[in-house]
Amino acid sequence: MAIIRLDELKEMSRDALESKLLELEGEIARERGLVKATGKPANSGKYREMRKLVARIKTILGQRGAGK
């Protein structure tokens, strides 16, 4: 997963954001399964960054929805 900056997220279309959100939620689910199995994430920094990115995407989608 590459780092996606906020200005890049704002330039993405709604469909692209929603597909990225689904992709990230799948990756987070896999990481959670790994934590349950081993007791610790393989890369805690990546896990944290994915959670932050999901929150950013949801915020942007919410702002765009409220503006209609």
OpenMM code with the backbone's topology and positions (N, CA, C; nanometers):
from openmm import Vec3, app, unit

residues = "MET ALA ILE ILE ARG LEU ASP GLU LEU LYS GLU MET SER ARG ASP ALA LEU GLU SER LYS LEU LEU GLU LEU GLU GLY GLU ILE ALA ARG GLU ARG GLY LEU VAL LYS ALA THR GLY LYS PRO ALA ASN SER GLY LYS TYR ARG GLU MET ARG LYS LEU VAL ALA ARG ILE LYS THR ILE LEU GLY GLN ARG GLY ALA GLY LYS".split()
positions = [
    Vec3(0.0838, -0.1174, 0.0000),
    Vec3(0.0000, 0.0000, 0.0000),
    Vec3(0.0881, 0.1235, 0.0000),
    Vec3(0.0668, 0.2095, -0.0954),
    Vec3(0.1420, 0.3338, -0.1035),
    Vec3(0.0747, 0.4397, -0.0168),
    Vec3(0.1540, 0.5326, 0.0273),
    Vec3(0.1007, 0.6430, 0.1076),
    Vec3(0.0231, 0.7360, 0.0152),
    Vec3(-0.0983, 0.7688, 0.0542),
    Vec3(-0.1823, 0.8590, -0.0233),
    Vec3(-0.2007, 0.9859, 0.0585),
    Vec3(-0.1662, 1.0958, 0.0015),
    Vec3(-0.1743, 1.2237, 0.0716),
    Vec3(-0.3156, 1.2820, 0.0608),
    Vec3(-0.3460, 1.3741, 0.1514),
    Vec3(-0.4796, 1.4324, 0.1593),
    Vec3(-0.5175, 1.5035, 0.0301),
    Vec3(-0.4252, 1.5788, -0.0300),
    Vec3(-0.4591, 1.6494, -0.1537),
    Vec3(-0.4868, 1.5515, -0.2682),
    Vec3(-0.4208, 1.4357, -0.2673),
    Vec3(-0.4485, 1.3332, -0.3674),
    Vec3(-0.5877, 1.2742, -0.3462),
    Vec3(-0.6255, 1.2564, -0.2201),
    Vec3(-0.7586, 1.2033, -0.1897),
    Vec3(-0.8672, 1.3008, -0.2348),
    Vec3(-0.8440, 1.4292, -0.2138),
    Vec3(-0.9441, 1.5294, -0.2503),
    Vec3(-0.9643, 1.5370, -0.4013),
    Vec3(-0.8614, 1.5013, -0.4778),
    Vec3(-0.8715, 1.5052, -0.6232),
    Vec3(-0.9416, 1.3819, -0.6794),
    Vec3(-0.9504, 1.2751, -0.6021),
    Vec3(-1.0111, 1.1503, -0.6496),
    Vec3(-1.1626, 1.1640, -0.6609),
    Vec3(-1.2207, 1.0892, -0.7538),
    Vec3(-1.3660, 1.0904, -0.7689),
    Vec3(-1.4300, 1.0096, -0.6553),
    Vec3(-1.5606, 1.0254, -0.6426),
    Vec3(-1.6338, 0.9540, -0.5381),
    Vec3(-1.6222, 0.8024, -0.5558),
    Vec3(-1.6330, 0.7557, -0.6798),
    Vec3(-1.6227, 0.6119, -0.7067),
    Vec3(-1.4842, 0.5590, -0.6712),
    Vec3(-1.3808, 0.6350, -0.7052),
    Vec3(-1.2440, 0.5931, -0.6740),
    Vec3(-1.2225, 0.5876, -0.5228),
    Vec3(-1.2780, 0.6847, -0.4519),
    Vec3(-1.2653, 0.6853, -0.3057),
    Vec3(-1.3367, 0.5651, -0.2442),
    Vec3(-1.4557, 0.5349, -0.2945),
    Vec3(-1.5313, 0.4219, -0.2400),
    Vec3(-1.4604, 0.2890, -0.2668),
    Vec3(-1.4008, 0.2747, -0.3845),
    Vec3(-1.3290, 0.1507, -0.4137),
    Vec3(-1.2030, 0.1395, -0.3286),
    Vec3(-1.1343, 0.2510, -0.3067),
    Vec3(-1.0156, 0.2504, -0.2209),
    Vec3(-1.0545, 0.2168, -0.0777),
    Vec3(-1.1691, 0.2674, -0.0342),
    Vec3(-1.2179, 0.2388, 0.0999),
    Vec3(-1.2439, 0.0894, 0.1180),
    Vec3(-1.3068, 0.0273, 0.0213),
    Vec3(-1.3327, -0.1171, 0.0285),
    Vec3(-1.2021, -0.1961, 0.0316),
    Vec3(-1.1067, -0.1542, -0.0491),
    Vec3(-0.9765, -0.2210, -0.0527),
    Vec3(-0.9061, -0.2110, 0.0828),
    Vec3(-0.9069, -0.0922, 0.1407),
    Vec3(-0.8416, -0.0720, 0.2702),
    Vec3(-0.9108, -0.1488, 0.3815),
    Vec3(-1.0431, -0.1525, 0.3795),
    Vec3(-1.1148, -0.2264, 0.4831),
    Vec3(-1.0843, -0.3752, 0.4750),
    Vec3(-1.0644, -0.4273, 0.3531),
    Vec3(-1.0242, -0.5668, 0.3371),
    Vec3(-0.8851, -0.5924, 0.3939),
    Vec3(-0.7924, -0.5004, 0.3685),
    Vec3(-0.6570, -0.5144, 0.4216),
    Vec3(-0.6571, -0.5075, 0.5743),
    Vec3(-0.7385, -0.4184, 0.6291),
    Vec3(-0.7465, -0.4056, 0.7748),
    Vec3(-0.8037, -0.5334, 0.8354),
    Vec3(-0.9026, -0.5930, 0.7687),
    Vec3(-0.9608, -0.7183, 0.8182),
    Vec3(-0.8552, -0.8287, 0.8203),
    Vec3(-0.7721, -0.8344, 0.7159),
    Vec3(-0.6645, -0.9341, 0.7133),
    Vec3(-0.5646, -0.9107, 0.8263),
    Vec3(-0.5308, -0.7841, 0.8500),
    Vec3(-0.4376, -0.7510, 0.9585),
    Vec3(-0.4966, -0.7890, 1.0943),
    Vec3(-0.6271, -0.7638, 1.1117),
    Vec3(-0.6920, -0.8009, 1.2376),
    Vec3(-0.6888, -0.9515, 1.2583),
    Vec3(-0.7085, -1.0276, 1.1503),
    Vec3(-0.6994, -1.1735, 1.1587),
    Vec3(-0.5601, -1.2178, 1.1978),
    Vec3(-0.4602, -1.1504, 1.1446),
    Vec3(-0.3221, -1.1813, 1.1794),
    Vec3(-0.2947, -1.1504, 1.3264),
    Vec3(-0.3503, -1.0415, 1.3757),
    Vec3(-0.3328, -1.0053, 1.5169),
    Vec3(-0.3983, -1.1107, 1.6055),
    Vec3(-0.5167, -1.1565, 1.5660),
    Vec3(-0.5848, -1.2597, 1.6455),
    Vec3(-0.5032, -1.3892, 1.6485),
    Vec3(-0.4393, -1.4219, 1.5362),
    Vec3(-0.3648, -1.5477, 1.5269),
    Vec3(-0.2302, -1.5408, 1.5991),
    Vec3(-0.1589, -1.4293, 1.5815),
    Vec3(-0.0233, -1.4213, 1.6350),
    Vec3(-0.0109, -1.3340, 1.7589),
    Vec3(-0.1059, -1.2487, 1.7820),
    Vec3(-0.0998, -1.1623, 1.8990),
    Vec3(-0.0408, -1.0258, 1.8723),
    Vec3(0.0158, -1.0053, 1.7517),
    Vec3(0.0699, -0.8737, 1.7191),
    Vec3(0.0630, -0.8538, 1.5682),
    Vec3(0.0481, -0.7296, 1.5242),
    Vec3(0.0438, -0.7041, 1.3804),
    Vec3(0.1830, -0.7212, 1.3193),
    Vec3(0.1865, -0.7567, 1.1919),
    Vec3(0.3140, -0.7729, 1.1232),
    Vec3(0.3854, -0.6384, 1.1129),
    Vec3(0.3093, -0.5326, 1.0881),
    Vec3(0.3653, -0.3992, 1.0764),
    Vec3(0.2655, -0.3025, 1.1389),
    Vec3(0.2897, -0.2650, 1.2614),
    Vec3(0.1926, -0.1818, 1.3327),
    Vec3(0.1813, -0.0423, 1.2724),
    Vec3(0.2884, 0.0082, 1.2133),
    Vec3(0.2829, 0.1395, 1.1497),
    Vec3(0.1921, 0.1393, 1.0285),
    Vec3(0.1995, 0.0334, 0.9498),
    Vec3(0.1140, 0.0205, 0.8314),
    Vec3(-0.0320, 0.0074, 0.8738),
    Vec3(-0.0560, -0.0705, 0.9770),
    Vec3(-0.1922, -0.0903, 1.0282),
    Vec3(-0.2515, 0.0431, 1.0738),
    Vec3(-0.1738, 0.1188, 1.1464),
    Vec3(-0.2208, 0.2482, 1.1963),
    Vec3(-0.2465, 0.3444, 1.0807),
    Vec3(-0.1566, 0.3464, 0.9831),
    Vec3(-0.1726, 0.4351, 0.8687),
    Vec3(-0.2967, 0.3984, 0.7873),
    Vec3(-0.3253, 0.2694, 0.7729),
    Vec3(-0.4457, 0.2272, 0.7006),
    Vec3(-0.5712, 0.2746, 0.7727),
    Vec3(-0.5718, 0.2637, 0.9051),
    Vec3(-0.6889, 0.3098, 0.9810),
    Vec3(-0.7089, 0.4595, 0.9650),
    Vec3(-0.5995, 0.5360, 0.9664),
    Vec3(-0.6089, 0.6810, 0.9477),
    Vec3(-0.6605, 0.7152, 0.8083),
    Vec3(-0.6132, 0.6403, 0.7091),
    Vec3(-0.6544, 0.6651, 0.5717),
    Vec3(-0.8033, 0.6363, 0.5532),
    Vec3(-0.8523, 0.5317, 0.6162),
    Vec3(-0.9955, 0.5009, 0.6106),
    Vec3(-1.0754, 0.6171, 0.6713),
    Vec3(-1.0287, 0.6698, 0.7827),
    Vec3(-1.0982, 0.7819, 0.8468),
    Vec3(-1.0975, 0.9049, 0.7569),
    Vec3(-0.9850, 0.9309, 0.6912),
    Vec3(-0.9777, 1.0456, 0.6003),
    Vec3(-1.0741, 1.0304, 0.4839),
    Vec3(-1.0793, 0.9108, 0.4264),
    Vec3(-1.1681, 0.8868, 0.3131),
    Vec3(-1.3133, 0.9031, 0.3556),
    Vec3(-1.3493, 0.8481, 0.4709),
    Vec3(-1.4868, 0.8611, 0.5188),
    Vec3(-1.5222, 1.0072, 0.5452),
    Vec3(-1.4272, 1.0842, 0.5948),
    Vec3(-1.4505, 1.2267, 0.6196),
    Vec3(-1.4753, 1.3003, 0.4886),
    Vec3(-1.3924, 1.2746, 0.3885),
    Vec3(-1.4080, 1.3408, 0.2588),
    Vec3(-1.5414, 1.3024, 0.1959),
    Vec3(-1.5761, 1.1743, 0.2010),
    Vec3(-1.7050, 1.1311, 0.1445),
    Vec3(-1.8210, 1.1967, 0.2183),
    Vec3(-1.8103, 1.2101, 0.3493),
    Vec3(-1.9149, 1.2766, 0.4269),
    Vec3(-1.9281, 1.4226, 0.3922),
    Vec3(-1.8151, 1.4898, 0.3712),
    Vec3(-1.8190, 1.6310, 0.3344),
    Vec3(-1.8809, 1.6491, 0.1972),
    Vec3(-1.8490, 1.5614, 0.1053),
    Vec3(-1.9055, 1.5716, -0.0290),
    Vec3(-2.0544, 1.5406, -0.0275),
    Vec3(-2.0969, 1.4486, 0.0573),
    Vec3(-2.2390, 1.4143, 0.0658),
    Vec3(-2.3205, 1.5265, 0.1275),
    Vec3(-2.2616, 1.5970, 0.2233),
    Vec3(-2.3323, 1.7049, 0.2922),
    Vec3(-2.3460, 1.8269, 0.2025),
    Vec3(-2.2580, 1.8403, 0.1039),
    Vec3(-2.2612, 1.9559, 0.0182),
    Vec3(-2.3655, 1.9516, -0.0908),
    Vec3(-2.4347, 1.8389, -0.1057),
    Vec3(-2.5340, 1.8247, -0.2133),
    Vec3(-2.6611, 1.8974, -0.1820),
] * unit.nanometer
topology = app.Topology()
chain = topology.addChain("A")
for resn in residues:
    res = topology.addResidue(resn, chain)
    for name in ("N", "CA", "C"):
        topology.addAtom(name, app.Element.getBySymbol(name[0]), res)
